Amino acid sequence: MPESNFIDHVRIYCRSGKGGRGSMHLHHAKYNYNGGPDGGNGGRGGHIILRGNRNLWTLLHLRYQKHIMAGNGGDGGPCRSSGKDGNDVYIEVPCGTVVYNAESGKYICDVTSHGQEVVLLKGGRGGLGNFEFRTSTNQAPRYAQPGEPMQEMQVIMQLKLLADVGLVGFPNAGKSTLLSSVSAARPKIANYPFTTLEPSLGIVSYRNDKSFVMADIPGIIEGASEGRGIGLRFLSHIERNSLLLFMISCESDNIKEDYNILLNELIQYNPDLCKKSRILAITKCDMIDEELEHLLKEELPDDLPVIFISSVSGKGLQELKDTIWKSLNSHDNTFDSKGDDHIVHKDLNTHNINLDLLYFEDDEDINRAGTEQDTDIIYV
């Protein structure tokens, strides 16, 4: 299987610069033997700074950059000469990047907008020279401060796609087909489980030149929150979506039960996901008539909008877009009403994250890995 360029997890060792030493120097010049202290201050160590870049869509450029270190501050000198500040290092990341401590899994920071800068690690302050310690009773101090030490940390950077609508469903529920029908995106479509191995984004056109972004997430199976299949690998992308569109095929034996399984997997992964707006779409409805559709309505959950669609014939697609747009612009779903607190990042379980690539020889290996009960697969 060819290696994918979609990299949404990287582990990096970061180290800021240490501060320079202050100078302990007494001025000596001809005709001025007691010039007094004139030791300069040390320079500040360089910072490690994250900067959002909308032109990046993956963390591929950081995959082989395992060590990022800022410059150290220069030492102070005589004649009150200050040391040079260490060079800051800017790490360009795509918008939607979340940073965690690699050892504890604790959330550190979040970069969501273009040009946003976040200081990940501060450089050490430079030490004060002996000129700063002069007083009326201590006119010739013979000591200076050392610079502050650097900060170091191993971090995990995780990209969570920024999209308005996230497609949630079992493998072969028609998610990729829907995305290709309502947008210009062309994800891979085939009749076998786990066709989609990485998220795809598409811009859906709406009335009066309006649009919204839809994300196709790889299929989720029962037990995904515990590591089964490849669902756990991409559940983090759903945390960014404003609205969740559940997609279940009309061929399902029990649509309501399948919906509850999907919802339970999301809640097990992050309980805050249940607070997001939800819509249920019954797919592949070109294969059933109105009488069977009426019978299915009696078994559907009644706590969310339900729409019967067919991506092949176009049935219900305009109604679906109308419902999505109405929900996205409702008061309960606006950013101002929820504020920053509606995006809650779950701490990472560092024991379940393997940042080494897993290779599979063919599609049968992928299907087998996703269906075996005792296999924990995490894609990178």
MIKOL-492837 format. One line per field, with one value per residue (C-alpha): x negated, y, z; residue in one letter; residue number from 1. Coordinates in steps of 0.2 Angstrom, whole numbers, plus 5000, padded with zeros to 4 digits. Layout:
// MIKOL-492837
X <- (X, ...)
Y <- (Y, ...)
Z <- (Z, ...)
residu <- (a, ...)
num <- (NUM, ...)
//
This chain:
// MIKOL-492837
X <- (5000, 4992, 4988, 5000, 4995, 5009, 5000, 5010, 4999, 4981, 4970, 4956, 4943, 4943, 4930, 4929, 4913, 4905, 4901, 4884, 4873, 4872, 4854, 4844, 4832, 4824, 4820, 4802, 4796, 4781, 4784, 4800, 4793, 4809, 4822, 4834, 4844, 4849, 4854, 4868, 4883, 4885, 4896, 4913, 4914, 4924, 4942, 4951, 4966, 4981, 4988, 5004, 5003, 5018, 5008, 5003, 5016, 5005, 4990, 4980, 4967, 4963, 4963, 4944, 4940, 4938, 4928, 4932, 4920, 4919, 4903, 4895, 4893, 4876, 4866, 4865, 4848, 4839, 4844, 4862, 4863, 4878, 4878, 4887, 4904, 4905, 4914, 4933, 4939, 4956, 4965, 4977, 4993, 5009, 5024, 5033, 5017, 5018, 5002, 5001, 4987, 4980, 4976, 4992, 5004, 5010, 5017, 5005, 5012, 5022, 5019, 5035, 5032, 5020, 5005, 5010, 4994, 4992, 4976, 4974, 4958, 4950, 4932, 4922, 4920, 4902, 4893, 4890, 4872, 4864, 4868, 4886, 4881, 4872, 4879, 4872, 4866, 4860, 4851, 4841, 4851, 4840, 4854, 4867, 4882, 4881, 4894, 4910, 4910, 4919, 4935, 4937, 4952, 4957, 4974, 4987, 4995, 5012, 5021, 5040, 5049, 5058, 5075, 5093, 5101, 5093, 5099, 5101, 5106, 5101, 5090, 5099, 5113, 5111, 5101, 5088, 5102, 5112, 5096, 5093, 5111, 5113, 5095, 5080, 5070, 5066, 5063, 5060, 5076, 5077, 5088, 5077, 5075, 5063, 5061, 5058, 5042, 5039, 5052, 5057, 5064, 5076, 5084, 5103, 5111, 5128, 5140, 5135, 5117, 5116, 5106, 5100, 5086, 5090, 5078, 5078, 5071, 5066, 5079, 5082, 5086, 5092, 5077, 5068, 5067, 5057, 5045, 5054, 5053, 5046, 5060, 5050, 5037, 5049, 5062, 5052, 5056, 5075, 5071, 5068, 5085, 5099, 5112, 5112, 5121, 5125, 5126, 5134, 5139, 5157, 5151, 5147, 5157, 5160, 5157, 5160, 5148, 5135, 5137, 5136, 5120, 5112, 5117, 5111, 5094, 5092, 5098, 5085, 5072, 5076, 5093, 5093, 5097, 5115, 5117, 5115, 5130, 5134, 5144, 5148, 5147, 5154, 5144, 5146, 5164, 5165, 5167, 5183, 5201, 5212, 5221, 5205, 5199, 5214, 5212, 5194, 5199, 5208, 5192, 5181, 5175, 5186, 5174, 5166, 5170, 5171, 5169, 5170, 5157, 5149, 5132, 5135, 5152, 5150, 5166, 5167, 5150, 5157, 5168, 5152, 5142, 5157, 5157, 5138, 5138, 5152, 5144, 5127, 5135, 5146, 5143, 5138, 5124, 5117, 5099, 5104, 5117, 5106, 5089, 5072, 5078, 5088, 5072, 5065, 5050, 5048, 5031, 5021, 5019, 5001, 5001, 5013, 5004, 4991, 4983, 4974, 4982, 4992, 4991, 5003, 4999, 5016, 5035, 5038, 5026, 5035, 5052, 5046, 5037, 5053, 5064, 5054, 5060, 5043, 5034, 5030, 5025, 5020, 5016, 5004)
Y <- (5000, 5017, 5028, 5042, 5060, 5064, 5064, 5070, 5064, 5069, 5067, 5081, 5085, 5104, 5114, 5132, 5142, 5145, 5163, 5170, 5174, 5191, 5198, 5202, 5216, 5231, 5245, 5250, 5264, 5276, 5291, 5281, 5267, 5265, 5265, 5253, 5239, 5238, 5220, 5219, 5207, 5191, 5189, 5180, 5162, 5159, 5154, 5139, 5147, 5139, 5148, 5144, 5143, 5140, 5134, 5118, 5104, 5091, 5088, 5080, 5093, 5089, 5071, 5069, 5084, 5075, 5089, 5107, 5118, 5137, 5147, 5151, 5169, 5177, 5181, 5199, 5209, 5223, 5241, 5236, 5226, 5215, 5198, 5194, 5186, 5168, 5165, 5161, 5145, 5146, 5130, 5132, 5121, 5119, 5127, 5115, 5108, 5103, 5100, 5088, 5083, 5067, 5060, 5064, 5066, 5083, 5096, 5111, 5123, 5124, 5134, 5138, 5153, 5159, 5169, 5164, 5163, 5152, 5152, 5133, 5135, 5151, 5154, 5157, 5174, 5181, 5184, 5202, 5209, 5216, 5234, 5230, 5226, 5242, 5251, 5265, 5253, 5240, 5250, 5236, 5220, 5205, 5194, 5192, 5181, 5165, 5164, 5154, 5136, 5131, 5122, 5105, 5094, 5080, 5085, 5076, 5087, 5081, 5089, 5090, 5095, 5111, 5107, 5112, 5095, 5078, 5062, 5048, 5031, 5012, 5007, 5007, 5018, 5030, 5044, 5046, 5045, 5059, 5070, 5067, 5071, 5087, 5094, 5094, 5082, 5065, 5052, 5034, 5024, 5005, 4991, 4985, 4990, 5004, 5011, 5028, 5027, 5046, 5061, 5070, 5088, 5095, 5113, 5111, 5125, 5131, 5144, 5162, 5158, 5152, 5136, 5125, 5113, 5094, 5081, 5063, 5053, 5034, 5022, 5018, 5001, 4995, 4996, 5010, 5020, 5005, 5004, 4992, 4995, 5012, 5023, 5028, 5035, 5048, 5051, 5066, 5075, 5074, 5085, 5100, 5098, 5110, 5097, 5078, 5070, 5052, 5041, 5023, 5013, 5008, 4990, 4990, 4977, 4989, 5008, 5014, 5001, 5006, 5024, 5021, 5011, 5025, 5038, 5027, 5026, 5045, 5047, 5034, 5043, 5060, 5064, 5082, 5076, 5072, 5091, 5094, 5096, 5080, 5075, 5057, 5053, 5036, 5032, 5022, 5025, 5023, 5004, 5006, 5012, 5024, 5010, 5003, 5021, 5024, 5008, 5013, 5029, 5021, 5013, 5029, 5039, 5054, 5066, 5072, 5077, 5061, 5063, 5049, 5052, 5044, 5051, 5041, 5048, 5064, 5061, 5071, 5080, 5098, 5094, 5088, 5104, 5115, 5106, 5107, 5125, 5129, 5119, 5127, 5144, 5141, 5150, 5134, 5131, 5148, 5151, 5166, 5156, 5142, 5152, 5143, 5131, 5121, 5114, 5102, 5093, 5075, 5071, 5059, 5041, 5040, 5021, 5018, 5030, 5022, 5035, 5022, 5018, 5002, 4994, 4982, 4972, 4974, 4978, 4961, 4965, 4981, 4973, 4959, 4971, 4981, 4966, 4955, 4957, 4956, 4968, 4986, 4996, 5014, 5022, 5037)
Z <- (5000, 4995, 5009, 5013, 5013, 5026, 5043, 5057, 5072, 5075, 5090, 5092, 5105, 5108, 5118, 5121, 5123, 5139, 5145, 5144, 5159, 5166, 5166, 5182, 5176, 5184, 5173, 5172, 5161, 5161, 5173, 5180, 5191, 5201, 5187, 5196, 5190, 5171, 5168, 5155, 5156, 5147, 5132, 5133, 5126, 5111, 5111, 5103, 5094, 5085, 5071, 5061, 5042, 5032, 5017, 5026, 5028, 5035, 5047, 5034, 5034, 5053, 5051, 5050, 5060, 5077, 5086, 5086, 5097, 5099, 5101, 5117, 5124, 5123, 5138, 5144, 5142, 5149, 5147, 5150, 5134, 5134, 5127, 5111, 5112, 5106, 5089, 5091, 5081, 5073, 5069, 5055, 5058, 5049, 5057, 5069, 5077, 5095, 5106, 5120, 5132, 5126, 5143, 5152, 5138, 5145, 5133, 5131, 5118, 5102, 5085, 5076, 5065, 5052, 5059, 5077, 5087, 5103, 5113, 5117, 5127, 5134, 5133, 5149, 5155, 5154, 5170, 5177, 5176, 5192, 5186, 5191, 5209, 5213, 5228, 5239, 5252, 5239, 5225, 5218, 5218, 5212, 5207, 5193, 5189, 5178, 5165, 5167, 5160, 5145, 5144, 5136, 5132, 5121, 5113, 5102, 5088, 5083, 5068, 5070, 5054, 5054, 5046, 5048, 5046, 5050, 5042, 5055, 5050, 5048, 5034, 5017, 5023, 5008, 5016, 5002, 4989, 4997, 4998, 4980, 4975, 4984, 4982, 4970, 4982, 4974, 4988, 4984, 4983, 4982, 4988, 5003, 5021, 5026, 5008, 5016, 5025, 5028, 5031, 5015, 5015, 5003, 5001, 4998, 4988, 4995, 4989, 4985, 4984, 5002, 5006, 5021, 5023, 5025, 5031, 5027, 5042, 5040, 5045, 5064, 5070, 5087, 5099, 5090, 5106, 5113, 5098, 5086, 5068, 5062, 5069, 5085, 5074, 5067, 5080, 5086, 5069, 5074, 5090, 5078, 5068, 5072, 5067, 5066, 5051, 5056, 5040, 5041, 5026, 5023, 5022, 5040, 5051, 5065, 5061, 5078, 5086, 5074, 5078, 5096, 5093, 5084, 5097, 5111, 5103, 5102, 5120, 5125, 5116, 5122, 5132, 5126, 5108, 5113, 5115, 5096, 5085, 5076, 5060, 5054, 5035, 5029, 5014, 4998, 4998, 4979, 4982, 4993, 4989, 4998, 5007, 5015, 5018, 5028, 5038, 5042, 5049, 5063, 5070, 5069, 5084, 5087, 5095, 5079, 5061, 5050, 5031, 5018, 5004, 4989, 4983, 4966, 4961, 4971, 4982, 4997, 4995, 4994, 5009, 5018, 5013, 5019, 5036, 5038, 5034, 5046, 5060, 5057, 5059, 5073, 5089, 5099, 5086, 5084, 5090, 5101, 5110, 5115, 5116, 5116, 5130, 5118, 5110, 5124, 5120, 5128, 5135, 5125, 5131, 5127, 5129, 5115, 5102, 5091, 5080, 5069, 5052, 5050, 5033, 5025, 5010, 5002, 5005, 5012, 5027, 5030, 5031, 5042, 5054, 5056, 5059, 5070, 5088, 5097, 5085, 5090, 5075, 5074, 5058, 5056)
residu <- (m, p, e, s, n, f, i, d, h, v, r, i, y, c, r, s, g, k, g, g, r, g, s, m, h, l, h, h, a, k, y, n, y, n, g, g, p, d, g, g, n, g, g, r, g, g, h, i, i, l, r, g, n, r, n, l, w, t, l, l, h, l, r, y, q, k, h, i, m, a, g, n, g, g, d, g, g, p, c, r, s, s, g, k, d, g, n, d, v, y, i, e, v, p, c, g, t, v, v, y, n, a, e, s, g, k, y, i, c, d, v, t, s, h, g, q, e, v, v, l, l, k, g, g, r, g, g, l, g, n, f, e, f, r, t, s, t, n, q, a, p, r, y, a, q, p, g, e, p, m, q, e, m, q, v, i, m, q, l, k, l, l, a, d, v, g, l, v, g, f, p, n, a, g, k, s, t, l, l, s, s, v, s, a, a, r, p, k, i, a, n, y, p, f, t, t, l, e, p, s, l, g, i, v, s, y, r, n, d, k, s, f, v, m, a, d, i, p, g, i, i, e, g, a, s, e, g, r, g, i, g, l, r, f, l, s, h, i, e, r, n, s, l, l, l, f, m, i, s, c, e, s, d, n, i, k, e, d, y, n, i, l, l, n, e, l, i, q, y, n, p, d, l, c, k, k, s, r, i, l, a, i, t, k, c, d, m, i, d, e, e, l, e, h, l, l, k, e, e, l, p, d, d, l, p, v, i, f, i, s, s, v, s, g, k, g, l, q, e, l, k, d, t, i, w, k, s, l, n, s, h, d, n, t, f, d, s, k, g, d, d, h, i, v, h, k, d, l, n, t, h, n, i, n, l, d, l, l, y, f, e, d, d, e, d, i, n, r, a, g, t, e, q, d, t, d, i, i, y, v)
num <- (1, 2, 3, 4, 5, 6, 7, 8, 9, 10, 11, 12, 13, 14, 15, 16, 17, 18, 19, 20, 21, 22, 23, 24, 25, 26, 27, 28, 29, 30, 31, 32, 33, 34, 35, 36, 37, 38, 39, 40, 41, 42, 43, 44, 45, 46, 47, 48, 49, 50, 51, 52, 53, 54, 55, 56, 57, 58, 59, 60, 61, 62, 63, 64, 65, 66, 67, 68, 69, 70, 71, 72, 73, 74, 75, 76, 77, 78, 79, 80, 81, 82, 83, 84, 85, 86, 87, 88, 89, 90, 91, 92, 93, 94, 95, 96, 97, 98, 99, 100, 101, 102, 103, 104, 105, 106, 107, 108, 109, 110, 111, 112, 113, 114, 115, 116, 117, 118, 119, 120, 121, 122, 123, 124, 125, 126, 127, 128, 129, 130, 131, 132, 133, 134, 135, 136, 137, 138, 139, 140, 141, 142, 143, 144, 145, 146, 147, 148, 149, 150, 151, 152, 153, 154, 155, 156, 157, 158, 159, 160, 161, 162, 163, 164, 165, 166, 167, 168, 169, 170, 171, 172, 173, 174, 175, 176, 177, 178, 179, 180, 181, 182, 183, 184, 185, 186, 187, 188, 189, 190, 191, 192, 193, 194, 195, 196, 197, 198, 199, 200, 201, 202, 203, 204, 205, 206, 207, 208, 209, 210, 211, 212, 213, 214, 215, 216, 217, 218, 219, 220, 221, 222, 223, 224, 225, 226, 227, 228, 229, 230, 231, 232, 233, 234, 235, 236, 237, 238, 239, 240, 241, 242, 243, 244, 245, 246, 247, 248, 249, 250, 251, 252, 253, 254, 255, 256, 257, 258, 259, 260, 261, 262, 263, 264, 265, 266, 267, 268, 269, 270, 271, 272, 273, 274, 275, 276, 277, 278, 279, 280, 281, 282, 283, 284, 285, 286, 287, 288, 289, 290, 291, 292, 293, 294, 295, 296, 297, 298, 299, 300, 301, 302, 303, 304, 305, 306, 307, 308, 309, 310, 311, 312, 313, 314, 315, 316, 317, 318, 319, 320, 321, 322, 323, 324, 325, 326, 327, 328, 329, 330, 331, 332, 333, 334, 335, 336, 337, 338, 339, 340, 341, 342, 343, 344, 345, 346, 347, 348, 349, 350, 351, 352, 353, 354, 355, 356, 357, 358, 359, 360, 361, 362, 363, 364, 365, 366, 367, 368, 369, 370, 371, 372, 373, 374, 375, 376, 377, 378, 379, 380)
//
